[in-house]
């Protein structure tokens, strides 16, 4: 399965949640609401989840293997960094006008 697109839907300026992304696989299947988090001095992703009646959360969709999870995480974090840089550069260019 190939990651064919990663889109950063929203970037947050404050708090541990930095962004929300959507990931497309094989141009045929998309997973929305993947969160980019920064905590404990590192970036990681949190897959979309649902709150259970006991207050715990359960992932709705998630990678099965550690290798694929790492591949997904790397792709989403790279897309976040690119989107963040583009947003910062766009804001800098606007301030020059």
C-alpha positions in Angstrom: 0.0 0.0 0.0 1.4 3.4 -1.0 0.8 6.8 0.5 -0.3 8.8 -2.5 -1.3 12.1 -0.8 -1.0 13.8 2.6 -3.0 17.0 3.1 -2.7 19.2 6.1 -6.2 20.4 6.8 -5.6 22.8 9.7 -2.6 24.1 11.6 -2.9 25.2 15.2 -0.7 27.9 16.8 -1.0 26.8 20.4 -1.1 23.6 22.4 0.3 20.1 21.8 -1.9 19.4 18.8 -0.2 21.1 15.9 -2.2 20.0 12.9 -5.0 17.8 11.5 -4.2 15.8 8.3 -5.8 13.5 5.7 -3.9 10.7 4.2 -4.8 9.0 0.8 -3.6 5.5 0.1 -3.3 4.1 -3.5 -5.4 7.0 -4.7 -8.4 5.0 -3.5 -8.8 5.2 0.2 -8.6 8.2 2.5 -8.2 8.5 6.3 -9.3 11.9 7.8 -8.6 13.5 11.2 -5.1 12.2 11.7 -3.6 14.5 14.4 0.0 15.8 14.5 1.1 16.1 18.2 4.2 17.5 19.8 4.8 16.1 23.3 7.7 14.7 25.3 10.1 16.6 23.0 9.0 14.7 19.8 6.4 14.8 17.0 4.1 11.9 16.5 0.7 11.2 15.0 -2.6 10.1 16.6 -5.0 8.2 14.4 -8.7 9.1 14.3 -10.5 7.6 17.3 -13.9 7.3 19.0 -14.7 7.7 22.6 -16.0 4.6 24.3 -18.8 4.6 27.0 -16.1 4.1 29.7 -14.3 7.2 28.6 -11.4 5.5 26.9 -10.6 6.0 23.2 -10.4 3.4 20.4 -8.8 4.0 17.0 -11.2 3.9 14.1 -8.4 3.2 11.6 -4.7 2.5 12.2 -1.6 0.8 10.7 -1.2 -2.8 11.7 2.6 -3.0 11.7 5.2 -0.8 13.3 7.0 -0.4 10.0 3.9 1.0 8.2 3.0 3.2 11.2 6.5 4.7 11.0 6.1 5.3 7.2 2.7 7.0 7.8 4.0 9.0 10.7 7.1 10.2 8.7 4.9 11.2 5.7 2.4 13.2 7.8 5.1 14.9 9.9 7.0 15.9 6.7 3.8 17.3 5.2 3.2 19.2 8.4 6.7 20.7 8.4 6.3 21.7 4.7 2.8 23.3 5.3 4.1 25.1 8.4 7.1 26.5 6.5 4.9 27.6 3.6 2.5 29.3 6.0 5.4 31.1 7.7 6.9 32.2 4.4 3.6 33.4 3.2 3.1 35.5 6.3 6.6 36.9 6.0 6.1 37.8 2.3 2.8 39.6 3.2 4.5 41.6 5.9 7.0 42.9 3.4 4.3 44.4 1.3 
